[in-house]
């Protein structure tokens, strides 16, 4: 049986795959696809992001190249309903088609609100919104750091209100408050303020560290304010060691930074009002309190004077105070007179009884006994004094010899000299000798004056003499070398 012939073009797998790739890309070079993100696990180590878009009936692969991913205004999140804008292409290696995403937008406000609510629950569960994390605002900050656009009306409103209420030093950290780089710039500004040193001289351009931070932006749509819902901004706000006021949008606008900040202001102008008090009101308050203090002191002194007068009236008169002591004194004098008479009579009776026992013979015998006792005691005392005097003399001789050995004159006799300043005090160190200082040099046989002249090289030490040292002379009238 002969083989059948066909005029159908024969193609390889690679050729048909490339043909399909061109066909798909030519016909679907720009598409907008709505679907729910599925299978998203964050960017790959290469920086590209891979996931799927699905609805209730179909699923499509999606890829975001690294360069595009870093510029996305809204980063993909699992379960987020989005509108993906890009082109369709195929992946010949597995015969699949996919969308290469160039832009990604939430599918309406509802999707954004759902994403916002989910993120809010997640960050709240981590404790970033807890009340005990919030810091009190300083009553009167010396330096305020403002993070906002430097060209908008917001900064002008803040500056005008601060200058009107209580002028202080304001540092502006420029940052985009809308767009793709908003979150990164705002979080970097918060971290930058916190990283400044408390010592302004150690900061670039001597920038002082602020006592308070204000993050501000005018009103806008949910998409315009989305940068302040990003996790990087919320975490930087919660971790700020400097108290922070968030003033994003109007009073009805709420972003996640408002929950993490220490205080939320309804408007940027309201943030300025929270930051500083009104100077005029403080002056009036201080004046009023000063006046009240003066009045209080006056009333206190007046009340004290009245109490003093009342106490004075309650005191008894001087004569009344002295009357009873005088009466006691009179009674004591009367009792003393009787006691003196009775005592004199008693002593007279005792004397008369003793006089009867006294006679000249007994007195002479008593005198002889006392004289004998005195002579014996005198003899013993004389012997004791003689022995003690010999011991003291020997000890004094020894002390004299020791004193002579310690005497600086004995040192001078050995060839040394004593150097004194003009006040007569000895110089004990080279540090006390200054160039040109008048000095006195005392030797064993006298003294002479001199002037200090500093030398570069010390004199060579003379060799020790082998001759025996003379015995020191005893001279108890000498002083000490260092006196």
Rosetta blueprint (number, residue, H / E / L):
1 X L
2 X L
3 X L
4 X L
5 X L
6 X L
7 X L
8 X L
9 X L
10 X L
11 X L
12 X L
13 X H
14 X H
15 X H
16 X H
17 X H
18 X H
19 X H
20 X H
21 X H
22 X H
23 X H
24 X H
25 X H
26 X H
27 X H
28 X L
29 X L
30 X L
31 X E
32 X E
33 X E
34 X E
35 X E
36 X E
37 X E
38 X E
39 X L
40 X L
41 X L
42 X L
43 X L
44 X L
45 X L
46 X L
47 X L
48 X L
49 X E
50 X E
51 X E
52 X E
53 X E
54 X E
55 X L
56 X L
57 X L
58 X L
59 X E
60 X E
61 X E
62 X E
63 X E
64 X E
65 X L
66 X H
67 X H
68 X H
69 X H
70 X L
71 X L
72 X L
73 X L
74 X L
75 X L
76 X L
77 X L
78 X L
79 X L
80 X L
81 X E
82 X E
83 X E
84 X E
85 X E
86 X E
87 X E
88 X E
89 X E
90 X E
91 X E
92 X L
93 X L
94 X L
95 X L
96 X E
97 X E
98 X E
99 X E
100 X E
101 X E
102 X E
103 X E
104 X E
105 X E
106 X E
107 X L
108 X L
109 X H
110 X H
111 X H
112 X H
113 X H
114 X H
115 X H
116 X H
117 X H
118 X H
119 X H
120 X H
121 X H
122 X H
123 X H
124 X H
125 X H
126 X L
127 X L
128 X L
129 X L
130 X L
131 X H
132 X H
133 X H
134 X L
135 X L
136 X L
137 X L
138 X L
139 X L
140 X L
141 X L
142 X L
143 X E
144 X E
145 X E
146 X E
147 X E
148 X E
149 X L
150 X L
151 X L
152 X L
153 X H
154 X H
155 X H
156 X H
157 X H
158 X H
159 X H
160 X H
161 X H
162 X H
163 X H
164 X H
165 X H
166 X H
167 X L
168 X L
169 X E
170 X E
171 X E
172 X E
173 X E
174 X E
175 X L
176 X L
177 X L
178 X L
179 X L
180 X L
181 X L
182 X H
183 X H
184 X H
185 X H
186 X H
187 X H
188 X H
189 X H
190 X H
191 X H
192 X H
193 X H
194 X H
195 X H
196 X L
197 X L
198 X L
199 X L
200 X H
201 X H
202 X H
203 X L
204 X H
205 X H
206 X H
207 X L
208 X L
209 X L
210 X L
211 X L
212 X E
213 X E
214 X E
215 X E
216 X E
217 X E
218 X L
219 X L
220 X L
221 X L
222 X L
223 X L
224 X L
225 X L
226 X H
227 X H
228 X H
229 X H
230 X L
231 X H
232 X H
233 X H
234 X H
235 X H
236 X H
237 X H
238 X H
239 X L
240 X L
241 X L
242 X L
243 X L
244 X E
245 X E
246 X E
247 X E
248 X E
249 X L
250 X L
251 X L
252 X L
253 X L
254 X L
255 X L
256 X H
257 X H
258 X H
259 X H
260 X H
261 X L
262 X L
263 X E
264 X E
265 X L
266 X L
267 X L
268 X H
269 X H
270 X H
271 X H
272 X H
273 X H
274 X H
275 X H
276 X L
277 X L
278 X L
279 X H
280 X H
281 X H
282 X H
283 X H
284 X H
285 X H
286 X H
287 X H
288 X H
289 X H
290 X H
291 X H
292 X H
293 X H
294 X H
295 X H
296 X H
297 X H
298 X H
299 X H
300 X H
301 X H
302 X H
303 X H
304 X H
305 X H
306 X H
307 X H
308 X H
309 X H
310 X H
311 X H
312 X H
313 X H
314 X H
315 X L
316 X L
317 X L
318 X H
319 X H
320 X H
321 X H
322 X H
323 X H
324 X H
325 X H
326 X H
327 X H
328 X H
329 X H
330 X H
331 X H
332 X H
333 X H
334 X H
335 X H
336 X H
337 X H
338 X H
339 X H
340 X H
341 X H
342 X H
343 X H
344 X H
345 X H
346 X H
347 X H
348 X H
349 X H
350 X H
351 X H
352 X H
353 X H
354 X H
355 X H
356 X H
357 X H
358 X L
359 X L
360 X H
361 X H
362 X H
363 X H
364 X H
365 X H
366 X H
367 X H
368 X H
369 X H
370 X H
371 X H
372 X H
373 X H
374 X H
375 X H
376 X H
377 X H
378 X H
379 X H
380 X H
381 X H
382 X H
383 X H
384 X H
385 X H
386 X H
387 X H
388 X H
389 X H
390 X H
391 X H
392 X H
393 X H
394 X H
395 X H
396 X H
397 X H
398 X H
399 X H
400 X H
401 X H
402 X H
403 X H
404 X H
405 X H
406 X H
407 X E
408 X H
409 X H
410 X H
411 X H
412 X H
413 X H
414 X L
415 X L
416 X L
417 X L
418 X E
419 X E
420 X E
421 X L
422 X L
423 X L
424 X L
425 X L
426 X E
427 X L
428 X L
429 X L
430 X H
431 X H
432 X H
433 X L
434 X L
435 X L
436 X L
437 X L
438 X E
439 X E
440 X E
441 X E
442 X E
443 X E
444 X L
445 X L
446 X E
447 X E
448 X E
449 X E
450 X E
451 X E
452 X L
453 X L
454 X L
455 X L
456 X L
457 X L
458 X L
459 X L
460 X L
461 X L
462 X L
463 X L
464 X L
465 X L
466 X L
467 X L
468 X L
469 X L
470 X L
471 X L
472 X L
473 X L
474 X L
475 X L
476 X L
477 X L
478 X L
479 X L
480 X E
481 X L
482 X L
483 X L
